[in-house]
Amino acid sequence: MSPAPDPSRRRAVVALGVTLAAGLLGAAARAATVDAQAPAVEFDADGVYASCTVVFALPRALEDALHRGIPLYFLTRLSVQRGRWWWFAQTIGSAEVLTRLSYQPLLDKFHVSTAGVQHSYPTLDEALNSVQHVLHLKVADARDLEAGQGYQLVGSFELDLSQLPRPFQLNVGTSSDWQLQADFPRTVFTWKPPPPTASHG
């Protein structure tokens, strides 16, 4: 005759299972977290430029889709705004960048395409490093800015689900693994036009 189950032992096993499940769920949540760092503002004679960085680990579901030949699209939006105490902030200028990440199994290479320019990388980490940086993007024209006036740079980053094949859009719309998105911290600056470059000759 087998001994009666020990209730305390059963509770310990259940608790262990709950802890492991919570750990797995926590790991999945962390994998989908995007760390959007404050953009850097650069002044040039023709306007304001911005560079920004996001840091994230690609969730397993997205990595699997990538290896099955489904490209991923990442959208970065930035805008320069001027605050108005009597109304909503005024948008002075804006820009967006759509970056395509794909995998070519025959060559075993990852491709990153932005504005028609494509670069190839031997590893996913190197390709993601390219995706996670937007450099020297023009966000406002000098003619629209007022010297000495304060402005703020705002923006967002997201995995653009609208670029996926239609069946995928329906299946992944509610999956946390596919909800890669974050807002950049606001960067406040005062427009100071650079001095004109002296011409030679």
C-alpha positions as CSV (number, residue, x, y, z in Angstrom):
1,M,0.0,0.0,0.0
2,S,1.5,3.3,-1.1
3,P,1.9,6.1,1.6
4,A,-0.5,8.9,1.6
5,P,0.7,12.0,-0.2
6,D,2.3,14.6,2.0
7,P,0.2,17.8,1.7
8,S,3.2,20.0,2.5
9,R,5.3,18.4,-0.2
10,R,2.6,18.9,-2.7
11,R,2.3,22.6,-1.8
12,A,6.1,22.9,-2.2
13,V,6.0,21.4,-5.7
14,V,3.1,23.6,-6.7
15,A,4.9,26.7,-5.4
16,L,8.0,25.7,-7.3
17,G,6.0,25.3,-10.5
18,V,4.4,28.7,-10.0
19,T,7.9,30.3,-9.4
20,L,9.3,28.7,-12.6
21,A,6.3,29.8,-14.6
22,A,6.6,33.3,-13.3
23,G,10.3,33.3,-14.1
24,L,9.6,32.2,-17.7
25,L,7.0,34.9,-18.1
26,G,9.2,37.5,-16.6
27,A,12.0,36.5,-19.0
28,A,9.7,36.8,-22.0
29,A,8.5,40.3,-20.8
30,R,12.1,41.4,-20.3
31,A,13.0,40.2,-23.8
32,A,10.3,42.5,-25.3
33,T,11.4,45.6,-23.3
34,V,12.8,48.5,-25.3
35,D,15.1,50.9,-23.7
36,A,14.8,54.2,-25.6
37,Q,17.6,56.6,-24.7
38,A,17.3,60.3,-24.9
39,P,18.1,61.6,-28.4
40,A,21.1,63.8,-29.1
41,V,20.5,67.1,-30.8
42,E,22.9,68.5,-33.4
43,F,22.9,71.9,-34.9
44,D,23.8,72.6,-38.5
45,A,23.5,75.6,-40.7
46,D,20.4,74.2,-42.4
47,G,18.6,73.0,-39.3
48,V,18.4,70.6,-36.5
49,Y,19.5,67.0,-36.7
50,A,19.0,64.2,-34.2
51,S,20.6,60.8,-33.4
52,C,18.9,58.2,-31.2
53,T,19.5,54.8,-29.8
54,V,17.2,52.0,-28.6
55,V,18.3,48.8,-26.9
56,F,16.3,45.6,-27.0
57,A,16.7,41.8,-27.3
58,L,14.7,40.3,-30.1
59,P,12.1,37.9,-28.7
60,R,12.3,34.3,-29.8
61,A,9.0,34.5,-31.7
62,L,10.4,37.4,-33.8
63,E,13.7,35.6,-34.4
64,D,11.8,32.5,-35.5
65,A,9.7,34.5,-37.9
66,L,12.9,36.2,-39.3
67,H,14.5,32.8,-40.0
68,R,11.3,31.7,-41.7
69,G,11.8,34.5,-44.3
70,I,9.4,37.1,-42.8
71,P,11.1,40.6,-42.7
72,L,10.7,42.8,-39.7
73,Y,10.1,46.6,-40.0
74,F,11.1,49.1,-37.3
75,L,9.7,52.6,-37.4
76,T,11.4,55.6,-35.7
77,R,9.5,58.9,-35.5
78,L,11.0,62.2,-34.3
79,S,9.6,65.7,-34.2
80,V,10.6,69.1,-32.9
81,Q,7.9,70.9,-31.0
82,R,7.5,74.4,-29.5
83,G,5.4,74.7,-26.4
84,R,2.4,77.0,-26.2
85,W,0.8,77.7,-22.9
86,W,-2.6,78.4,-24.4
87,W,-2.8,75.4,-26.7
88,F,-1.1,72.1,-27.7
89,A,2.5,72.2,-28.6
90,Q,3.3,73.3,-32.2
91,T,5.2,70.9,-34.4
92,I,8.0,72.7,-36.2
93,G,9.5,69.8,-38.1
94,S,9.4,66.0,-38.1
95,A,11.0,63.0,-39.7
96,E,10.6,59.2,-39.7
97,V,12.8,56.3,-40.6
98,L,11.5,52.8,-41.6
99,T,14.2,50.1,-41.2
100,R,13.8,46.6,-42.7
101,L,15.5,43.6,-41.1
102,S,15.6,40.4,-43.1
103,Y,17.4,37.1,-43.3
104,Q,18.8,35.4,-46.4
105,P,19.2,31.7,-45.6
106,L,21.2,30.8,-48.8
107,L,23.9,33.3,-47.9
108,D,23.3,33.0,-44.1
109,K,23.4,36.7,-43.8
110,F,21.1,39.4,-42.3
111,H,20.2,42.5,-44.3
112,V,19.3,45.9,-42.9
113,S,17.7,48.4,-45.3
114,T,17.0,52.0,-44.7
115,A,15.9,54.6,-47.3
116,G,17.0,52.2,-50.1
117,V,20.4,51.6,-48.7
118,Q,21.2,48.0,-47.7
119,H,24.0,46.6,-45.5
120,S,24.7,42.9,-44.8
121,Y,25.8,41.4,-41.6
122,P,27.1,37.9,-40.7
123,T,25.2,37.8,-37.3
124,L,21.9,38.9,-35.9
125,D,23.6,40.8,-33.1
126,E,25.5,43.0,-35.7
127,A,22.3,43.5,-37.7
128,L,20.3,44.5,-34.6
129,N,23.0,47.0,-33.6
130,S,22.5,48.7,-36.9
131,V,18.7,48.7,-36.4
132,Q,19.0,50.2,-33.0
133,H,20.8,53.4,-34.1
134,V,19.5,56.3,-36.1
135,L,22.2,58.8,-36.9
136,H,22.1,62.4,-38.1
137,L,18.5,62.6,-39.1
138,K,17.2,66.0,-40.1
139,V,14.2,66.9,-38.0
140,A,13.7,70.7,-38.6
141,D,14.7,73.3,-41.1
142,A,16.6,76.4,-40.0
143,R,14.1,78.7,-41.7
144,D,11.4,77.4,-39.3
145,L,13.4,78.0,-36.1
146,E,13.8,81.1,-34.1
147,A,17.2,81.9,-32.6
148,G,17.1,81.8,-28.8
149,Q,13.8,80.0,-28.7
150,G,13.4,76.8,-26.7
151,Y,12.1,73.6,-28.3
152,Q,11.7,70.0,-27.4
153,L,12.5,66.9,-29.4
154,V,10.1,64.0,-28.9
155,G,9.7,60.7,-30.6
156,S,8.9,57.0,-30.6
157,F,10.2,53.6,-31.8
158,E,8.1,50.6,-32.7
159,L,7.9,47.3,-34.5
160,D,5.6,48.3,-37.4
161,L,3.1,45.5,-37.5
162,S,1.3,47.1,-40.5
163,Q,4.2,46.0,-42.7
164,L,3.8,42.3,-41.9
165,P,1.9,39.9,-44.2
166,R,-1.9,40.2,-43.5
167,P,-2.2,36.8,-41.8
168,F,0.6,37.6,-39.4
169,Q,-1.1,40.9,-38.5
170,L,-4.2,39.1,-37.4
171,N,-2.3,36.4,-35.4
172,V,0.3,38.5,-33.6
173,G,-1.6,41.7,-32.9
174,T,-2.2,40.7,-29.2
175,S,1.0,38.9,-28.6
176,S,3.3,40.7,-26.1
177,D,6.4,39.4,-28.0
178,W,5.3,41.5,-31.0
179,Q,4.6,44.7,-29.0
180,L,8.1,46.2,-29.3
181,Q,7.6,50.0,-28.7
182,A,8.8,52.8,-26.6
183,D,8.8,56.6,-26.4
184,F,12.0,58.5,-26.3
185,P,12.7,60.8,-23.3
186,R,12.1,64.4,-24.3
187,T,15.2,66.4,-25.2
188,V,14.9,70.2,-24.5
189,F,17.2,72.6,-26.4
190,T,17.5,76.2,-27.5
191,W,18.1,76.9,-31.2
192,K,21.5,78.6,-31.7
193,P,22.3,78.9,-35.4
194,P,26.0,77.9,-36.0
195,P,28.1,80.8,-37.3
196,P,28.6,80.8,-41.1
197,T,31.6,79.1,-42.3
198,A,34.2,81.5,-43.7
199,S,34.8,81.0,-47.4
200,H,38.3,80.9,-48.8
201,G,39.5,82.2,-52.1
